[in-house]
Amino acid sequence: MFPAPFERLRRLAPEISRFALVGGLGYATDVVLFNILRALLDTPSLLAKFVSLSAATVIAYLGNRRWTYGHRATPEEAADARRRFLLFVGWSCGGLTIQLGCLSLSHDVLGFDSLLADNISGNVIGMALATAFRFWGYRTWVFRATPPAPDAASWASNANDVSGPAR
């Protein structure tokens, strides 16, 4: 019905929607906590961003594990929650690095040190780049789809196929 790229996007739409909602909650946590730390408690911008993103990461992990990618969990993966959490934190740290890089470039290199400039560089530009990075990383490495188990008919057909790989 749809051309191939749009069909794939249509199939991904529910997952992207759940990811966006969980991310929105994490983003709200990040922005609110960052601004409280930065404006009310006079915390340096990079430290405030590190703390706010750390809190948002925990919220995002729980939401993505339970809701966005919960359908992908197998009993083996559920038993390996520590490994999955460490992978999630690793990809989140990659996103954190992207956001801190944008904030540092704006604040320290370009000299835009107002609260508005910090919010635009860290919470808009940095977040947009980091979100794309995280979506790919979480989907590809942290919450992998489990390939379906082959059925008996495919085992039999593969066992009888001695022609080798198609060339």
Secondary structure, DSSP 8 states (H G I E B T S, - for coil): ---HHHHHHHHHHHHHHHHHHHHHHHHHHHHHHHHIIIIIS---HHHHHHHHHHHHHHHHHHHIIIIISGGG--HHHHHTHHHHHHHHHHHHHHHHHHHHHHHHIIIIIS---SHHHHIIIIIIIHHHHHHHHHHHHIIIIIS--------HHHHHHHHH--S-S--
